Amino acid sequence: MPGLIRGVARTAVVAGTATAVSNRVSRRQAGRWAQQDYERQQAEPAPQAAPAPPPTASGDDMSGKLDQLRQLGELKEQGLLSEAEFEAQKARILG
């Protein structure tokens, strides 16, 4: 019986640690994205009368975007991103 209790306690400690680490990683990533968004907003110039035409997508640019989207999808599958966070980052990548 003591072996069973020890096993259950060990499992609880491992699960609690894994949850704490996962939550910390999620908060850190969300903080980084929020900081990047804030910096990007601060760096944006005032709106112009006529916006510049959108750049044409080159092969390298599209492959970079696809890689970013794949990484986002993996983070969402792992449960590190919520649906809203995923959609917001996808919209940012796709422009």
C-alpha positions in Angstrom: 0.0 0.0 0.0 2.8 2.5 0.8 4.2 1.9 -2.7 0.9 2.7 -4.3 0.6 5.9 -2.4 4.1 6.9 -3.3 3.4 6.2 -6.9 0.3 8.3 -6.9 2.1 11.1 -5.1 4.9 11.0 -7.6 2.5 11.1 -10.5 0.7 14.1 -9.0 4.0 16.0 -8.6 5.0 15.2 -12.2 1.6 16.3 -13.5 1.6 19.5 -11.4 5.1 20.4 -12.6 4.3 19.8 -16.2 1.2 22.0 -15.9 3.1 24.8 -14.2 5.8 24.7 -16.9 3.3 24.6 -19.7 1.4 27.6 -18.2 4.7 29.5 -17.8 5.7 28.9 -21.4 2.2 30.0 -22.6 2.4 33.2 -20.5 6.0 34.0 -21.7 5.0 33.5 -25.4 1.9 35.6 -25.0 4.1 38.3 -23.4 6.6 38.2 -26.2 3.8 38.5 -28.8 2.2 41.4 -26.9 5.6 43.2 -26.7 6.2 42.6 -30.4 2.8 44.0 -31.3 3.3 47.0 -29.0 6.7 47.7 -30.6 5.3 47.3 -34.1 2.5 49.8 -33.3 5.0 52.3 -31.9 7.2 52.0 -35.0 4.3 52.5 -37.5 4.3 55.9 -39.1 1.2 58.0 -39.2 -1.3 57.0 -41.9 -0.6 58.5 -45.3 -3.2 59.8 -47.7 -2.6 57.1 -50.3 -1.4 53.7 -49.0 1.5 52.0 -50.8 0.6 49.1 -53.0 1.0 45.7 -51.3 4.3 44.0 -52.1 4.1 41.0 -54.4 4.7 37.7 -52.7 8.0 36.2 -53.7 8.7 32.5 -53.3 11.0 33.0 -50.3 8.4 35.3 -48.6 5.6 32.8 -49.1 7.7 29.8 -47.8 8.5 31.9 -44.7 4.9 32.6 -44.1 4.0 28.9 -44.6 6.6 27.9 -42.1 5.3 30.4 -39.6 1.7 29.1 -40.1 2.9 25.5 -39.6 4.6 26.5 -36.3 1.4 28.3 -35.2 -0.6 25.2 -36.0 1.7 23.0 -34.0 1.5 25.4 -31.0 -2.3 25.3 -31.2 -2.3 21.5 -31.5 -0.1 21.3 -28.4 -2.6 23.5 -26.5 -0.2 26.4 -26.1 -2.4 28.7 -28.1 -6.1 29.4 -27.8 -8.3 29.7 -30.9 -8.4 33.5 -30.6 -4.6 33.7 -30.2 -4.1 31.4 -33.2 -6.5 33.5 -35.4 -4.8 36.8 -34.4 -1.3 35.6 -35.2 -2.5 34.0 -38.4 -4.0 37.3 -39.5 -0.8 39.1 -38.5 1.3 36.7 -40.7 -1.0 36.9 -43.7 -1.2 40.7 -43.4 
